Amino acid sequence: MKFGKEFASQMVPEWQAAYMNYNHLKILIKEILIFRRLQQNESTPGYQANPPLPSKGSSRKRKVSLHKAFGGLTNGNSNNKDKEDEVILVSAMQQSEENYRTVFLRSSQDAGESELGFFRKLDDEFNKVIDFYKEKVGEMVIEAEELSKQMNALIALRIKVEDPLFCSSSPIFSSRFANEQITDVIQETKLHGEGNGKRKIGSGRMDKEQEMVSLDVLNHVKINVMPETPRSSLKNAFGSSKLSFSFSKKELRNAEQKLKQAFIEFHQKLRQLKSYSFLNQLAFSKIMKKYDKITSRNASKDYLGMVEKSYLRQSDEVSKLMESVESVYIEHFCNGNRSLGMKTLRPKAKTDKHRVTFFTGCFLGYSVAFIIAIILMIHARDLLNSEGRDQYMTNVFPLYSIFGFLVLHMLMYAGNIYFWKRYRVNYAFIFGFKPNTELGYREIILLSSGLSVLTLAAILSNLEMDIDESARSSRTLTELLPLGLVVVVLSIAFCPFNIVYRTNRFFFIASIWRCICAPLYKVTLPDFFLADQLTSQVQLFRNLQFYICYYGWGDYKSRESSRCRGSSVYNNISLVIAIIPYWIRCLQCLRRLFEGEDSSQAVNALKYFSTIVAVISRTFYVQKKGLALKILATSTSGVATVFGTYWDLVCDWGLLRRNSENPWLRDKLLLPHRSIYFLAMVVNVILRLAWVQTVLDFHEASFLHRTALVAFLTSLEIIRRGIWNFFRLVFLVTEMYIFSWLGFVVDGEKCRLENEHLNNVGKYRAFKSVPLPFSYENKKD
């Protein structure tokens, strides 16, 4: 792999604009090469297209002297250099910040103008990297100070809870072991990192007051570890929330868990910042060697010597902080078990497993074989023209179509993940998955193909037993196959054992529970993203209702569902089920509006309410018919479609901006081809018009059975949702980059985008904002 691609692949995506622009500098070097070749071609009749470079042993190399000076002063050794051999002069000007500037001394020779442009850009990139690195180191120091204070409060709480007798006899205890290591590094950082003593804070040792922490610290902090539950949400809504200490073990465990997660995230930031420094140093080395190779100069040695002496290389604050954090974390959260602590702080990179690929191939092969077998059986027995066709499509087909909807949705999600990774969308961070637990597209395809094998095997068995005359006596057993399949899937989903991706299963179940309990839980991105998926699976929930009725009332014994579908209660419940997903999203929007996050959430809630009205009117029309109901269903559905389409394209995808750099799209595009955006807009509009078949009664003139047509339209909606998912996250990521380039501090609680993670990525925040367990009453405390 070429260095440019490897360099880009190892970048922190949210810091991409802060890295050295390696590709642009490569372009400038190519321009230098072209310019020099043109000059040589004009002056030399026998010009060679690719002149040989001078050998390493050549004594006719032109020497380059690189001078570094602070405050405009040059090194005294430079006087010994031959002025005629000097090519560049680099100085570090001491202004408000240390800036490096290169003066090219041979702008009138060779490819002077192009080389001058190269060094100007090189200076800009190096100063950008230095400034960003200093800024981030300063942020790390501030965060380390806060973590040190949090450790003091945690140890005080731990002593208070676990050893109350000690507290009564000795209200003062030593916390030196808890935070001295971190505080020492903070003091050294402030001495070394602010311009070599420019801002002296104090000695590297803590004062006696810092070493000895009183239990009185608990009187000056508030606890922030109250778990969010529906009960706590109701208390907050009525202003009866309480943040005082109860000194319970549960409170201590919650505080320890939050602070433990804060240390993990802080250590990850330090590792990424250290990687940032290393990658940029390597990039400057590579680009200078390319410059030497093209120009036959020897500037890289001296230039990289300047890089070596810069703050980017000489500062060791990050390494010291990492060592201190590791020591404190291992001692206080891992009982001194270093191997366990380092396994948590430095998790191994996730690797693709060969068995996943193997079983995926097996399951896909089995699925294809089952599909061929089913098609051959239907064709050989002429089942499409048999007497039981209508009965099978009405009663059995809906039972199996549930799994078809799930498989299709999972395949669309697998496609989303594949393209998100291809275009460097950090979906694992955006959704808040635990490190190295997110499922890749291979794992999703494995699960979907496994489910398809189970479903197709059950369908084939069902058809075989229906056709076999000897098995007709066991019709009851045949009808229980779909129910058994549901039991198997639910058993795997709720299995408490660590099999079949337990972490992801429980994450999914927890998100579903928060959706069901809306608006009693704070709305996070996974919650509203999942709720949006549910709005595209209305038919799946209606089929689940049919499951309950079909097996609960015993209709499966005779394969008749007249009692279910002919009941007014069943129809009313079916209407309510169709409304529930949109109602959940409406409540989530109102919750965010109530919390003051974004006033546009009121409009978003109105969008989902208009969809609810459209669903109700269409359902009444299907059940009762009539011209008035048809006009009502058409008008409400049209309004909801226009509203939803506008929101998809403008608010969720950020498109249709007439005055942008890319007309009718947006300024920043993540995909390389603009036509993909226009195609996605057209497809989204077409698929949103699927409801038209309801009011125009297409099923009466269609060769498809009504249940098959409904399944087909539901599949189109799932495909539309998959397309929406991809562009939704692409829009979020491009907005993150735009805010980063503008240096705009994005507040995730007030931003119009439905993405709380913008608070982390605005201004290059590439990590989670972990809530700390304690908050001080005032800055002095």
Secondary structure, 3 states (H helix, E strand, C coil): CCHHHHHHHCCCHHHHHHCCCHHHHHHHHHHHHHHHHHHHHHHCCCCCCCCCCCCCCCCCCCCCCCCCCECCCCCHHHHHCCHHHCCEEEEEEECCCEEEEEEECCCCCCCHHHHHHHHHHHHHHHHHHHHHHHHHHHHHHHHHHHHHHHHHHHHHHHHHHHCHHHHHHCCEEECHHHHHHHHHHHHHHHHHCCCCCCCCCCCCCCCHHHHEEEHHHHHHEEECCCCCCHHHHHHHHCCCCCCCCCCCHHHHHHHHHHHHHHHHHHHHHHHHHHHHHHHHHHHHHHHHHHHHHHHCCCCHHHHHHHHHHCHHHHCCHHHHHHHHHHHHHHHHHCCCCHHHHHHHHCCCCCCCCHHHHHHHHHHHHHHHHHHHHHHHHHHHHCHHHCCCHHHHHHHCHHHHHHHHHHHHHHHHHHHHHHHHHHCCCCHHHHHCCCCCCCCCHHHHHHHHHHHHHHHHHHHHHHHHHHHCHHHHHHHHHHHCHHHHHHHHHHHHHCCCCCCCCHHHHHHHHHHHHHHHCCCCCCCCHHHHHHHHHHHCCHHHHHHHHHHHHHHHCCHHHCCCCHHHHCCHHHHHHHHHHHHHHHHHHHHHHHHHHHCCCCCCHHHHHHHHHHHHHHHHHHHHHHHHCCHHHHHHHHHHHHHHHHHHHHHHHHHHCCCCECCCCCCCECCCCCCCCHHHHHHHHHHHHHHHHHHHHHHHCHHHHCCCCHHHHHHHHHHHHHHHHHHHHHHHHHHHHHHHHHHHHHCCCCCCCCCCCCCCCHHHHHHHCCCCCCCCCEEECCCCC
